[in-house]
Amino acid sequence: MPRDRNGMFHQHTLPDYKQHTDLLEDMVIKLYSKGVTTRELADLIEKMYGSHYSPAQVSNISKQMIPKVEAYHKRKLSDKFFCVYLDATYIPLRRETYEREAVYIAIGIKPNGHKEVIDYCIAPSENIEVWTELLKSMKSRGLKQVELFLLDGVVGMKTALMQTYPKAHFQRCLIHVMRNICAKVRVADREAIMNDFKQVHQQSYKQEGITYNSLT
């Protein structure tokens, strides 16, 4: 590598020395975003391409995603979504150790039917304080109107929605309701009860659902 006093000289005959190629860099970022660990990536690249990448090098390359992630969380949102699903799922994440943490996810459906991940955040466990902050962030970034929220039974969620989107309707997720029902009945009765539950919610009108429920 040529050197000069002011660091202004660049070699045009031969390319500058690089420890890794742009193609491999792109592949590292894509695989890392899919959840492949840095050690697994280092082993995979060495076997496939004969290039040795240490886990530390893979980690440094993957850090290029950080500005993109920060920009994603700050981007301007559409002003209206017809429906927004709110839920949290627990996945193992590596900090100093591997721990299961809650990933909060808001998925919206626009009036034209397009589905979009509005935002997400990570916390040690699911609680209403984190959901409240996520809802406030969504509103401050441009999401002003939501017709319907679908969510599970987190305590305090109704109050949080009324504070941020008072005109929106909200509905308990049927899957969560079904799980709660199954947890309270005998295993032998679950199939019959779930079939009746589905029939009630498939009725076109509220009164038809009440009538069907009274007959069963």
Backbone as ProteinMPNN parsed JSONL, in Angstrom:
{"seq_chain_A": "MPRDRNGMFHQHTLPDYKQHTDLLEDMVIKLYSKGVTTRELADLIEKMYGSHYSPAQVSNISKQMIPKVEAYHKRKLSDKFFCVYLDATYIPLRRETYEREAVYIAIGIKPNGHKEVIDYCIAPSENIEVWTELLKSMKSRGLKQVELFLLDGVVGMKTALMQTYPKAHFQRCLIHVMRNICAKVRVADREAIMNDFKQVHQQSYKQEGITYNSLT", "coords_chain_A": {"N_chain_A": [[0.846, -1.189, 0.0], [0.811, 2.091, -1.048], [2.351, 4.935, 0.502], [2.26, 8.335, 1.521], [3.326, 11.612, 2.592], [1.114, 13.342, 3.123], [-1.013, 11.688, 2.779], [-2.464, 11.632, 0.378], [-2.026, 10.317, -1.985], [-3.146, 8.02, -4.437], [-3.26, 4.819, -5.776], [-3.712, 4.042, -9.141], [-3.295, 2.054, -10.93], [-3.396, -0.496, -9.734], [-5.947, -1.926, -7.658], [-6.871, -0.749, -4.336], [-5.726, -2.404, -1.37], [-7.788, -4.807, 0.176], [-9.455, -6.37, 2.92], [-11.707, -7.833, 2.639], [-14.326, -8.556, 0.234], [-16.781, -6.58, -1.584], [-18.955, -8.11, -2.408], [-18.971, -10.346, -0.677], [-19.336, -8.955, 1.647], [-21.92, -7.893, 1.365], [-23.325, -10.31, 1.356], [-22.783, -11.243, 3.937], [-24.136, -9.313, 5.499], [-26.807, -9.741, 4.686], [-27.257, -12.438, 5.452], [-26.777, -12.238, 8.177], [-28.881, -10.585, 8.931], [-30.901, -12.398, 8.705], [-30.629, -13.932, 10.909], [-28.445, -15.622, 11.249], [-25.643, -16.58, 13.125], [-22.583, -14.822, 14.072], [-20.346, -16.499, 14.311], [-21.193, -18.797, 12.931], [-21.469, -17.667, 10.386], [-18.779, -16.98, 9.813], [-17.583, -19.538, 9.649], [-19.057, -20.608, 7.517], [-18.415, -18.935, 5.298], [-15.695, -19.421, 5.049], [-15.659, -22.129, 4.318], [-17.094, -22.072, 1.901], [-15.923, -20.068, 0.271], [-13.27, -19.946, 0.841], [-12.182, -17.834, 2.167], [-10.977, -16.392, 5.089], [-12.823, -15.247, 7.712], [-12.973, -13.773, 10.776], [-15.117, -14.147, 13.691], [-15.241, -11.617, 14.878], [-14.659, -9.872, 12.737], [-16.894, -10.362, 11.107], [-18.843, -9.396, 12.798], [-18.167, -6.665, 12.846], [-18.68, -5.972, 10.185], [-21.441, -6.413, 10.077], [-22.322, -4.347, 11.624], [-22.782, -2.264, 9.961], [-25.435, -2.233, 9.46], [-26.644, -0.856, 11.489], [-27.083, 2.066, 11.233], [-29.105, 1.942, 9.284], [-31.145, 0.584, 10.601], [-31.711, 2.415, 12.65], [-32.629, 4.557, 11.091], [-34.908, 3.382, 10.057], [-36.565, 3.18, 12.328], [-37.101, 5.837, 12.697], [-38.439, 6.752, 10.513], [-40.902, 8.464, 8.477], [-44.347, 7.84, 8.907], [-47.262, 6.414, 7.258], [-50.354, 8.24, 7.168], [-52.711, 6.935, 7.709], [-54.059, 3.819, 8.659], [-56.013, 0.989, 8.018], [-56.319, -1.264, 9.648], [-54.574, -2.44, 12.514], [-52.358, -4.726, 13.847], [-51.301, -5.715, 17.026], [-48.836, -7.246, 18.853], [-46.714, -9.326, 20.908], [-43.829, -11.339, 20.822], [-41.762, -13.924, 22.15], [-38.326, -14.373, 21.806], [-35.079, -15.967, 21.684], [-32.331, -13.944, 22.53], [-29.027, -12.682, 22.151], [-27.159, -11.263, 24.583], [-25.072, -10.541, 27.071], [-25.436, -13.071, 27.839], [-27.524, -15.755, 26.567], [-30.856, -14.931, 26.433], [-34.421, -15.092, 26.66], [-36.331, -12.652, 25.192], [-38.844, -10.086, 24.856], [-40.238, -9.251, 21.762], [-41.783, -6.598, 20.49], [-44.315, -6.031, 18.156], [-45.807, -4.151, 15.578], [-48.086, -4.437, 13.11], [-49.514, -3.232, 10.198], [-52.425, -2.745, 8.091], [-53.1, -1.125, 5.169], [-55.617, 1.093, 3.699], [-55.711, 0.304, 0.999], [-55.129, -2.363, 1.11], [-52.494, -3.1, 1.369], [-49.925, -4.589, 3.285], [-47.873, -3.828, 6.085], [-44.984, -3.699, 8.152], [-45.135, -1.706, 10.773], [-43.667, -0.83, 13.023], [-41.264, -1.931, 15.492], [-40.02, -3.093, 18.661], [-37.737, -3.986, 21.326], [-37.775, -5.554, 24.475], [-37.12, -6.673, 27.865], [-39.421, -8.011, 28.868], [-43.0, -8.327, 28.272], [-44.971, -5.49, 28.693], [-47.298, -2.897, 29.661], [-46.255, -0.337, 29.676], [-44.196, -0.231, 27.756], [-45.676, -0.737, 25.427], [-47.284, 1.559, 25.429], [-45.403, 3.617, 24.958], [-44.561, 2.841, 22.41], [-46.908, 3.181, 20.902], [-47.272, 5.969, 21.184], [-44.975, 6.844, 19.844], [-45.534, 5.984, 17.229], [-47.709, 7.621, 16.624], [-46.568, 10.186, 16.794], [-44.908, 10.118, 14.625], [-46.49, 10.361, 12.439], [-48.713, 8.65, 12.027], [-51.943, 9.048, 12.187], [-54.574, 8.092, 12.131], [-56.405, 5.199, 12.849], [-58.518, 2.57, 12.113], [-59.176, 0.102, 13.317], [-57.876, -1.813, 15.965], [-56.215, -4.84, 16.608], [-55.546, -7.088, 19.145], [-53.935, -8.775, 21.954], [-54.78, -9.808, 25.333], [-53.464, -7.881, 27.055], [-53.092, -6.305, 30.138], [-54.367, -3.091, 30.678], [-54.154, -2.198, 28.1], [-56.39, -1.25, 26.703], [-56.835, 1.267, 27.867], [-54.448, 2.576, 27.125], [-54.749, 2.686, 24.336], [-57.025, 4.286, 24.133], [-55.999, 6.695, 24.984], [-54.132, 7.408, 23.014], [-55.281, 6.839, 20.468], [-58.214, 7.665, 20.395], [-60.528, 7.44, 18.798], [-60.443, 5.016, 17.565], [-61.504, 1.618, 17.0], [-61.305, -1.443, 18.864], [-60.339, -4.891, 19.146], [-60.247, -8.071, 20.644], [-57.814, -10.497, 19.824], [-58.802, -13.398, 18.136], [-57.434, -15.804, 18.207], [-55.924, -15.651, 20.563], [-58.053, -15.566, 22.376], [-59.158, -18.099, 21.933], [-57.052, -19.725, 22.842], [-57.08, -19.048, 25.538], [-59.582, -20.042, 26.274], [-59.221, -22.79, 25.767], [-57.399, -23.398, 27.729], [-58.931, -23.592, 29.963], [-60.727, -25.659, 29.841], [-61.589, -29.192, 29.674], [-59.405, -31.51, 28.017], [-60.659, -33.383, 26.377], [-62.969, -32.059, 25.662], [-62.267, -29.92, 24.13], [-62.151, -29.756, 21.244], [-64.883, -29.794, 20.392], [-65.868, -27.508, 21.708], [-64.279, -25.503, 20.57], [-65.134, -25.628, 17.9], [-67.783, -24.739, 18.184], [-67.276, -22.157, 19.116], [-66.004, -20.99, 16.88], [-68.134, -21.047, 15.064], [-69.899, -19.206, 16.201], [-68.519, -16.768, 15.821], [-68.494, -16.645, 13.095], [-70.922, -15.823, 12.265], [-73.035, -13.444, 10.601], [-74.251, -11.29, 11.847], [-74.558, -9.725, 15.066], [-76.791, -10.536, 16.654], [-77.419, -12.986, 15.489], [-75.213, -14.479, 16.24], [-75.579, -14.498, 19.019], [-77.988, -15.907, 19.166], [-77.244, -18.416, 18.055], [-75.385, -19.194, 19.972], [-77.007, -19.476, 22.229], [-78.564, -21.648, 21.475], [-76.77, -23.728, 21.394]], "CA_chain_A": [[0.0, 0.0, 0.0], [1.656, 3.282, -1.127], [2.151, 5.92, 1.562], [2.898, 9.626, 1.312], [3.285, 12.434, 3.803], [-0.216, 13.916, 3.358], [-2.054, 10.685, 2.583], [-3.277, 12.035, -0.767], [-1.711, 9.526, -3.167], [-3.95, 6.818, -4.649], [-2.784, 3.992, -6.882], [-4.745, 3.829, -10.148], [-2.982, 0.849, -11.712], [-3.908, -1.638, -8.986], [-6.92, -1.512, -6.643], [-6.405, -0.734, -2.964], [-5.813, -3.672, -0.639], [-8.979, -4.984, 0.989], [-9.514, -7.632, 3.655], [-12.888, -8.565, 2.207], [-14.922, -7.998, -0.976], [-18.117, -6.022, -1.419], [-19.927, -9.19, -2.594], [-19.054, -11.088, 0.573], [-19.881, -8.042, 2.655], [-23.376, -7.884, 1.182], [-23.859, -11.607, 1.772], [-22.702, -11.283, 5.401], [-25.211, -8.478, 6.036], [-28.097, -10.388, 4.422], [-27.38, -13.632, 6.292], [-26.856, -11.802, 9.575], [-30.233, -10.077, 9.15], [-31.79, -13.557, 8.785], [-30.459, -14.585, 12.192], [-27.26, -16.478, 11.297], [-24.698, -16.008, 14.088], [-21.296, -14.397, 13.505], [-19.462, -17.663, 14.221], [-21.695, -19.626, 11.826], [-21.13, -16.967, 9.144], [-17.34, -17.102, 9.586], [-17.33, -20.916, 9.2], [-19.693, -20.802, 6.214], [-17.648, -18.228, 4.264], [-14.412, -20.101, 4.857], [-15.91, -23.381, 3.602], [-17.608, -21.83, 0.553], [-15.111, -19.164, -0.54], [-11.866, -20.041, 1.216], [-11.761, -16.591, 2.818], [-11.133, -16.508, 6.536], [-13.403, -14.123, 8.434], [-13.168, -14.063, 12.195], [-16.416, -13.648, 14.179], [-15.145, -10.175, 15.133], [-14.779, -9.194, 11.448], [-18.298, -10.469, 10.703], [-19.591, -8.475, 13.665], [-17.897, -5.299, 12.384], [-19.398, -5.781, 8.92], [-22.876, -6.359, 10.348], [-22.646, -3.065, 12.26], [-23.215, -1.335, 8.923], [-26.891, -2.214, 9.468], [-27.154, -0.038, 12.593], [-27.712, 3.311, 10.756], [-30.339, 1.632, 8.563], [-32.152, 0.258, 11.608], [-32.085, 3.674, 13.303], [-33.438, 5.316, 10.127], [-36.2, 2.695, 9.963], [-37.364, 3.534, 13.497], [-37.408, 7.27, 12.677], [-39.042, 7.117, 9.236], [-42.249, 9.012, 8.486], [-45.349, 6.8, 8.695], [-48.498, 6.788, 6.579], [-51.257, 8.873, 8.124], [-53.898, 6.129, 7.993], [-54.09, 2.372, 8.479], [-57.35, 0.47, 8.296], [-56.246, -2.218, 10.746], [-53.235, -2.61, 13.065], [-52.182, -5.853, 14.764], [-50.294, -5.495, 18.056], [-48.547, -8.472, 19.593], [-45.316, -9.514, 21.301], [-43.384, -12.733, 20.817], [-40.491, -14.088, 22.867], [-37.287, -15.085, 21.068], [-33.783, -15.891, 22.383], [-31.416, -12.918, 22.049], [-27.727, -12.743, 22.802], [-26.546, -10.082, 25.198], [-23.92, -11.207, 27.675], [-25.861, -14.473, 27.776], [-28.729, -15.912, 25.765], [-32.073, -14.801, 27.206], [-35.63, -14.867, 25.875], [-36.846, -11.299, 25.387], [-40.077, -9.796, 24.119], [-40.167, -8.396, 20.582], [-43.091, -5.967, 20.266], [-44.473, -5.825, 16.714], [-47.04, -3.516, 15.095], [-48.267, -4.693, 11.673], [-50.698, -2.514, 9.748], [-53.001, -2.952, 6.754], [-53.561, 0.146, 4.642], [-56.92, 1.013, 3.019], [-55.594, -0.391, -0.294], [-54.838, -3.766, 1.352], [-51.055, -3.343, 1.532], [-49.522, -4.896, 4.667], [-46.581, -3.215, 6.389], [-44.513, -3.68, 9.532], [-45.069, -0.287, 11.133], [-42.529, -0.642, 13.909], [-41.029, -2.981, 16.478], [-39.033, -2.769, 19.682], [-37.339, -5.142, 22.127], [-37.702, -5.312, 25.912], [-36.988, -7.957, 28.577], [-40.715, -8.674, 29.005], [-44.114, -7.545, 27.732], [-45.693, -4.696, 29.675], [-48.097, -1.838, 29.058], [-45.448, 0.872, 29.537], [-43.508, -0.278, 26.453], [-46.698, -0.577, 24.4], [-47.7, 2.965, 25.427], [-44.354, 4.385, 24.29], [-44.574, 2.491, 20.983], [-48.078, 3.836, 20.311], [-46.982, 7.407, 21.112], [-43.987, 7.036, 18.786], [-46.232, 5.828, 15.961], [-48.539, 8.808, 16.367], [-45.699, 11.347, 16.58], [-44.243, 9.989, 13.326], [-47.412, 10.612, 11.334], [-49.881, 7.772, 11.973], [-52.972, 9.789, 12.889], [-55.886, 7.446, 12.142], [-56.5, 3.743, 12.756], [-59.917, 2.174, 12.272], [-59.336, -1.066, 14.187], [-56.711, -2.463, 16.551], [-56.381, -6.23, 17.024], [-54.517, -7.286, 20.157], [-54.223, -9.785, 22.965], [-55.401, -9.259, 26.539], [-52.528, -7.219, 27.965], [-53.79, -5.418, 31.07], [-54.114, -1.679, 30.479], [-54.024, -1.868, 26.682], [-57.546, -0.454, 26.296], [-56.592, 2.639, 28.313], [-53.372, 3.134, 26.298], [-55.302, 2.974, 23.018], [-57.943, 5.414, 24.268], [-55.205, 7.908, 25.151], [-53.427, 7.764, 21.778], [-56.207, 6.772, 19.319], [-59.531, 7.546, 21.038], [-61.602, 7.143, 17.851], [-60.252, 3.678, 16.979], [-62.134, 0.444, 17.611], [-60.328, -2.483, 19.175], [-60.907, -6.232, 19.249], [-59.344, -9.113, 21.112], [-57.438, -11.489, 18.819], [-59.554, -14.629, 18.364], [-56.499, -16.881, 18.532], [-55.636, -15.539, 21.995], [-59.271, -15.962, 23.094], [-59.256, -19.557, 21.826], [-56.062, -20.313, 23.737], [-57.553, -18.872, 26.908], [-60.687, -20.977, 26.489], [-58.671, -24.153, 25.815], [-56.679, -23.59, 28.995], [-59.89, -23.702, 31.064], [-61.658, -26.796, 29.638], [-60.946, -30.501, 29.571], [-58.845, -31.803, 26.692], [-61.649, -34.128, 25.593], [-64.043, -31.168, 25.212], [-61.73, -28.755, 23.422], [-62.513, -29.71, 19.821], [-66.297, -29.425, 20.249], [-66.031, -26.128, 22.152], [-63.663, -24.628, 19.574], [-66.014, -25.594, 16.731], [-68.901, -23.849, 18.517], [-66.735, -20.8, 19.2], [-65.794, -20.507, 15.512], [-69.439, -20.827, 14.454], [-70.445, -17.958, 16.741], [-67.838, -15.626, 15.213], [-68.714, -16.641, 11.649], [-72.247, -15.276, 11.979], [-72.97, -12.129, 9.96], [-74.75, -10.256, 12.731], [-74.394, -10.002, 16.499], [-77.942, -11.276, 17.17], [-77.324, -14.367, 15.017], [-74.224, -15.131, 17.095], [-76.185, -14.718, 20.329], [-78.977, -16.976, 18.989], [-76.518, -19.673, 17.895], [-74.76, -19.52, 21.247], [-78.052, -19.934, 23.158], [-79.044, -22.951, 21.029], [-75.747, -24.752, 21.663]], "C_chain_A": [[0.885, 1.244, 0.0], [1.335, 4.253, 0.0], [2.838, 7.235, 1.166], [2.621, 10.498, 2.526], [1.864, 12.908, 4.136], [-1.356, 12.911, 3.174], [-2.967, 10.975, 1.415], [-3.078, 11.15, -1.993], [-2.601, 8.284, -3.227], [-3.44, 6.098, -5.888], [-3.932, 3.725, -7.851], [-4.494, 2.578, -10.981], [-3.563, -0.39, -11.053], [-4.902, -1.144, -7.939], [-6.305, -1.54, -5.252], [-6.607, -2.102, -2.311], [-7.074, -3.69, 0.22], [-8.924, -6.326, 1.692], [-10.733, -8.458, 3.259], [-13.495, -7.843, 1.009], [-16.318, -7.478, -0.691], [-19.182, -7.105, -1.533], [-20.096, -9.985, -1.308], [-19.651, -10.229, 1.678], [-21.398, -8.007, 2.579], [-23.994, -9.186, 1.664], [-23.861, -11.735, 3.297], [-23.864, -10.51, 6.02], [-26.566, -9.15, 5.859], [-28.302, -11.61, 5.308], [-27.512, -13.258, 7.758], [-28.26, -11.289, 9.898], [-31.258, -11.201, 9.238], [-31.603, -14.338, 10.079], [-29.284, -15.535, 12.291], [-26.225, -15.828, 12.207], [-23.38, -15.663, 13.411], [-20.345, -15.576, 13.357], [-19.889, -18.588, 13.082], [-21.358, -18.986, 10.479], [-19.65, -17.121, 8.81], [-16.998, -18.495, 9.054], [-17.873, -21.146, 7.799], [-18.885, -20.161, 5.093], [-16.323, -18.925, 3.996], [-14.597, -21.386, 4.057], [-16.301, -23.129, 2.148], [-16.635, -21.051, -0.322], [-13.618, -19.237, -0.223], [-11.316, -18.784, 1.853], [-12.008, -16.71, 4.314], [-11.645, -15.202, 7.117], [-13.54, -14.542, 9.89], [-14.556, -13.59, 12.608], [-16.405, -12.149, 14.449], [-15.28, -9.381, 13.835], [-16.227, -9.208, 10.956], [-19.15, -9.494, 11.516], [-19.406, -7.026, 13.212], [-18.63, -4.993, 11.087], [-20.889, -5.594, 9.178], [-23.289, -5.043, 11.001], [-23.034, -2.001, 11.246], [-24.738, -1.227, 8.872], [-27.454, -1.247, 10.504], [-27.764, 1.28, 12.11], [-29.025, 3.062, 10.02], [-31.47, 1.309, 9.529], [-32.64, 1.529, 12.301], [-32.959, 4.521, 12.392], [-34.831, 4.712, 9.984], [-37.113, 3.108, 11.116], [-37.763, 5.009, 13.516], [-38.172, 7.688, 11.429], [-40.47, 7.657, 9.418], [-43.254, 7.916, 8.15], [-46.531, 7.333, 7.887], [-49.495, 7.329, 7.606], [-52.44, 8.004, 8.501], [-53.633, 4.649, 7.721], [-55.492, 1.894, 8.827], [-57.342, -0.413, 9.545], [-54.798, -2.345, 11.201], [-53.24, -3.763, 14.063], [-51.052, -5.53, 15.743], [-50.076, -6.796, 18.819], [-47.064, -8.512, 19.929], [-45.01, -11.004, 21.279], [-42.02, -12.814, 21.487], [-39.527, -14.916, 22.029], [-35.975, -14.988, 21.842], [-32.867, -14.869, 21.735], [-30.12, -12.981, 22.83], [-27.318, -11.367, 23.302], [-25.207, -10.581, 25.752], [-24.169, -12.709, 27.734], [-27.065, -14.533, 26.846], [-29.946, -15.855, 26.689], [-33.253, -14.614, 26.252], [-36.185, -13.488, 26.211], [-38.052, -11.071, 24.486], [-39.801, -8.858, 22.952], [-41.583, -7.889, 20.299], [-43.202, -5.63, 18.777], [-45.827, -5.184, 16.427], [-47.089, -3.695, 13.582], [-49.576, -4.059, 11.229], [-51.134, -2.905, 8.349], [-53.586, -1.63, 6.293], [-54.93, -0.012, 3.962], [-56.869, 0.292, 1.673], [-55.232, -1.867, -0.138], [-53.372, -4.084, 1.545], [-50.71, -3.538, 3.007], [-48.112, -4.381, 4.906], [-46.245, -3.386, 7.862], [-44.295, -2.221, 9.906], [-43.846, -0.015, 12.001], [-42.38, -1.867, 14.809], [-40.059, -2.449, 17.526], [-38.794, -4.01, 20.537], [-37.242, -4.723, 23.588], [-37.602, -6.662, 26.618], [-38.298, -8.725, 28.708], [-41.807, -7.77, 28.452], [-44.808, -6.791, 28.864], [-46.333, -3.498, 28.999], [-47.284, -0.565, 28.854], [-44.744, 0.919, 28.181], [-44.518, -0.093, 25.319], [-47.136, 0.89, 24.296], [-46.684, 3.835, 24.699], [-44.331, 4.107, 22.793], [-45.736, 3.171, 20.277], [-47.857, 5.342, 20.17], [-45.979, 7.714, 20.003], [-44.639, 6.939, 17.409], [-47.04, 7.078, 15.62], [-47.675, 10.024, 16.065], [-45.015, 11.314, 15.223], [-45.221, 10.022, 12.159], [-48.64, 9.739, 11.259], [-50.995, 8.383, 12.822], [-54.281, 9.026, 13.037], [-55.763, 5.939, 11.956], [-57.956, 3.367, 13.014], [-60.08, 1.079, 13.323], [-57.982, -1.569, 14.667], [-57.086, -3.886, 16.939], [-55.233, -6.566, 17.959], [-54.908, -8.394, 21.117], [-54.727, -9.088, 24.235], [-54.442, -8.633, 27.519], [-53.29, -6.219, 28.835], [-53.379, -3.963, 30.826], [-54.049, -1.25, 29.028], [-55.18, -0.988, 26.195], [-57.344, 1.012, 26.667], [-55.527, 3.321, 27.451], [-53.883, 3.509, 24.91], [-56.241, 4.177, 23.074], [-57.184, 6.735, 24.39], [-54.564, 8.365, 23.847], [-54.339, 7.788, 20.553], [-57.638, 6.602, 19.84], [-60.672, 7.177, 20.097], [-61.509, 5.734, 17.263], [-61.069, 2.637, 17.732], [-61.034, -0.565, 17.945], [-61.039, -3.805, 19.434], [-59.857, -7.205, 19.763], [-59.061, -10.091, 19.977], [-58.13, -12.812, 19.134], [-58.636, -15.793, 18.735], [-56.157, -16.853, 20.023], [-56.855, -15.943, 22.833], [-59.415, -17.481, 23.088], [-58.265, -20.254, 22.751], [-56.5, -20.198, 25.194], [-58.678, -19.834, 27.244], [-60.153, -22.405, 26.652], [-57.973, -24.432, 27.142], [-57.628, -23.852, 30.157], [-60.874, -24.863, 30.906], [-60.881, -28.104, 29.523], [-60.482, -30.76, 28.132], [-59.87, -32.481, 25.805], [-62.74, -33.224, 25.029], [-63.56, -30.039, 24.304], [-62.188, -28.663, 21.978], [-63.944, -29.247, 19.623], [-66.513, -27.96, 20.628], [-65.427, -25.159, 21.144], [-64.51, -24.535, 18.311], [-67.204, -24.672, 16.97], [-68.44, -22.395, 18.551], [-66.554, -20.203, 17.808], [-67.118, -20.196, 14.824], [-70.067, -19.516, 14.928], [-69.826, -16.757, 16.02], [-67.974, -15.584, 13.694], [-70.091, -16.1, 11.266], [-72.126, -13.841, 11.475], [-73.377, -11.002, 10.898], [-74.634, -10.7, 14.181], [-75.527, -10.863, 17.038], [-77.903, -12.735, 16.729], [-76.32, -15.139, 15.863], [-74.781, -15.444, 18.47], [-77.195, -15.864, 20.258], [-78.302, -18.323, 18.862], [-75.918, -20.128, 19.224], [-75.799, -20.058, 22.237], [-78.576, -21.326, 22.778], [-78.057, -24.068, 21.343], [-75.458, -24.858, 23.154]], "O_chain_A": [[1.642, 1.448, 0.949], [0.179, 4.38, 0.406], [3.895, 7.216, 0.535], [1.793, 10.166, 3.375], [1.458, 12.878, 5.298], [-2.522, 13.242, 3.388], [-4.139, 10.601, 1.448], [-3.864, 11.215, -2.938], [-2.794, 7.589, -2.229], [-3.217, 6.718, -6.928], [-4.992, 3.246, -7.451], [-5.398, 2.099, -11.665], [-4.152, -1.237, -11.723], [-4.723, -0.059, -7.386], [-5.338, -2.261, -5.008], [-7.525, -2.848, -2.653], [-7.388, -2.716, 0.904], [-8.416, -7.304, 1.144], [-10.778, -9.66, 3.521], [-13.22, -6.664, 0.786], [-16.959, -7.861, 0.288], [-20.2, -7.045, -0.844], [-21.218, -10.27, -0.89], [-20.382, -10.722, 2.537], [-22.081, -8.082, 3.6], [-25.049, -9.184, 2.298], [-24.807, -12.261, 3.883], [-24.505, -10.991, 6.954], [-27.389, -9.135, 6.775], [-29.386, -11.805, 5.857], [-28.269, -13.886, 8.498], [-28.775, -11.52, 10.992], [-32.35, -11.008, 9.772], [-32.33, -15.3, 10.331], [-29.124, -16.2, 13.314], [-25.957, -14.635, 12.072], [-23.089, -16.144, 12.316], [-19.608, -15.649, 12.374], [-19.044, -19.105, 12.351], [-21.001, -19.688, 9.533], [-19.298, -17.365, 7.656], [-16.212, -18.623, 8.115], [-17.228, -21.804, 6.982], [-18.689, -20.777, 4.045], [-15.88, -19.009, 2.85], [-13.769, -21.699, 3.201], [-15.894, -23.876, 1.258], [-16.521, -21.325, -1.516], [-12.799, -18.657, -0.936], [-10.108, -18.674, 2.062], [-13.099, -17.076, 4.752], [-10.979, -14.171, 7.025], [-14.161, -15.561, 10.191], [-15.126, -12.72, 11.949], [-17.422, -11.476, 14.277], [-15.932, -8.337, 13.815], [-16.73, -8.204, 10.453], [-20.058, -8.854, 10.987], [-20.361, -6.25, 13.194], [-19.143, -3.889, 10.904], [-21.527, -4.729, 8.578], [-24.457, -4.659, 10.946], [-23.557, -0.951, 11.618], [-25.281, -0.269, 8.322], [-28.617, -0.856, 10.412], [-28.873, 1.607, 12.531], [-29.953, 3.866, 10.112], [-32.614, 1.707, 9.311], [-33.84, 1.701, 12.514], [-33.92, 5.137, 12.851], [-35.814, 5.432, 9.812], [-38.3, 3.358, 10.908], [-38.66, 5.396, 14.265], [-38.523, 8.859, 11.291], [-41.147, 7.337, 10.395], [-43.041, 7.145, 7.214], [-46.772, 8.539, 7.836], [-49.481, 6.924, 8.768], [-53.115, 8.278, 9.494], [-53.063, 4.28, 6.695], [-56.086, 2.341, 9.809], [-58.235, -0.325, 10.388], [-53.888, -2.357, 10.372], [-54.029, -3.775, 15.007], [-49.969, -5.117, 15.328], [-51.017, -7.374, 19.363], [-46.258, -7.817, 19.31], [-45.839, -11.825, 21.671], [-41.219, -11.883, 21.399], [-39.858, -16.019, 21.594], [-35.773, -14.026, 22.583], [-32.645, -14.913, 20.524], [-30.111, -13.295, 24.02], [-27.156, -10.43, 22.521], [-24.325, -10.989, 24.997], [-23.236, -13.511, 27.686], [-27.566, -13.504, 26.393], [-30.051, -16.648, 27.624], [-33.101, -14.048, 25.169], [-36.473, -13.191, 27.37], [-38.25, -11.769, 23.491], [-39.203, -7.797, 23.129], [-42.465, -8.659, 19.917], [-42.3, -5.019, 18.204], [-46.856, -5.607, 16.955], [-46.241, -3.171, 12.859], [-50.626, -4.319, 11.816], [-50.327, -3.339, 7.527], [-54.467, -1.075, 6.948], [-55.352, -1.134, 3.681], [-57.873, -0.274, 1.243], [-55.044, -2.561, -1.138], [-53.027, -5.224, 1.855], [-51.136, -2.766, 3.865], [-47.252, -4.485, 4.031], [-47.112, -3.237, 8.723], [-43.371, -1.578, 9.407], [-43.084, 0.917, 11.743], [-43.263, -2.722, 14.871], [-39.359, -1.464, 17.291], [-39.561, -4.971, 20.475], [-36.694, -3.667, 23.903], [-37.957, -7.689, 26.038], [-38.298, -9.956, 28.665], [-41.572, -6.59, 28.194], [-45.186, -7.386, 29.873], [-45.951, -3.128, 27.889], [-47.587, 0.215, 27.951], [-44.696, 1.965, 27.534], [-44.247, 0.626, 24.357], [-47.335, 1.401, 23.194], [-47.062, 4.699, 23.907], [-44.111, 5.016, 21.993], [-45.573, 3.684, 19.17], [-48.217, 5.928, 19.148], [-46.109, 8.718, 19.303], [-44.327, 7.731, 16.52], [-47.054, 7.531, 14.475], [-48.006, 10.812, 15.179], [-44.586, 12.351, 14.717], [-44.842, 9.747, 11.021], [-49.55, 10.05, 10.49], [-50.987, 8.246, 14.046], [-55.033, 9.283, 13.977], [-55.106, 5.464, 11.029], [-58.551, 3.79, 14.005], [-61.01, 1.121, 14.128], [-57.054, -1.733, 13.875], [-58.142, -4.118, 17.527], [-54.071, -6.355, 17.613], [-56.036, -8.886, 21.108], [-55.06, -7.904, 24.202], [-54.59, -8.837, 28.724], [-54.041, -5.388, 28.325], [-52.191, -3.646, 30.775], [-53.903, -0.061, 28.744], [-54.98, -0.091, 25.377], [-57.648, 1.901, 25.871], [-55.669, 4.488, 27.087], [-53.491, 4.541, 24.366], [-56.249, 4.998, 22.157], [-57.672, 7.776, 23.949], [-54.458, 9.565, 23.593], [-54.195, 8.655, 19.691], [-58.209, 5.517, 19.738], [-61.689, 6.65, 20.549], [-62.408, 5.308, 16.538], [-61.297, 2.755, 18.936], [-59.953, -0.526, 17.357], [-62.185, -3.835, 19.881], [-58.7, -7.153, 19.346], [-59.976, -10.472, 19.246], [-58.059, -13.298, 20.262], [-59.032, -16.674, 19.499], [-56.105, -17.897, 20.672], [-56.711, -16.583, 23.874], [-59.753, -18.082, 24.107], [-58.6, -21.261, 23.375], [-56.317, -21.125, 25.983], [-58.736, -20.378, 28.346], [-60.57, -23.136, 27.55], [-57.96, -25.567, 27.619], [-57.192, -24.286, 31.223], [-61.76, -25.038, 31.743], [-59.67, -28.109, 29.302], [-61.09, -30.289, 27.171], [-59.948, -32.192, 24.611], [-63.374, -33.57, 24.032], [-64.373, -29.286, 23.768], [-62.578, -27.585, 21.528], [-64.202, -28.393, 18.775], [-67.255, -27.247, 19.952], [-66.002, -24.102, 20.887], [-64.597, -23.464, 17.709], [-67.597, -23.914, 16.083], [-69.141, -21.506, 18.068], [-66.907, -19.047, 17.577], [-67.228, -19.212, 14.092], [-70.692, -18.803, 14.143], [-70.541, -15.827, 15.65], [-67.607, -14.588, 13.071], [-70.391, -15.937, 10.083], [-71.22, -13.11, 11.877], [-72.897, -9.877, 10.759], [-74.615, -11.894, 14.482], [-75.285, -11.809, 17.788], [-78.298, -13.625, 17.482], [-76.536, -16.31, 16.173], [-74.51, -16.504, 19.033], [-77.262, -16.695, 21.165], [-78.734, -19.287, 19.493], [-75.945, -21.314, 19.552], [-75.513, -20.984, 22.996], [-78.985, -22.095, 23.648], [-78.453, -25.218, 21.536], [-74.626, -25.666, 23.566]]}, "name": "protein", "num_of_chains": 1, "seq": "MPRDRNGMFHQHTLPDYKQHTDLLEDMVIKLYSKGVTTRELADLIEKMYGSHYSPAQVSNISKQMIPKVEAYHKRKLSDKFFCVYLDATYIPLRRETYEREAVYIAIGIKPNGHKEVIDYCIAPSENIEVWTELLKSMKSRGLKQVELFLLDGVVGMKTALMQTYPKAHFQRCLIHVMRNICAKVRVADREAIMNDFKQVHQQSYKQEGITYNSLT"}
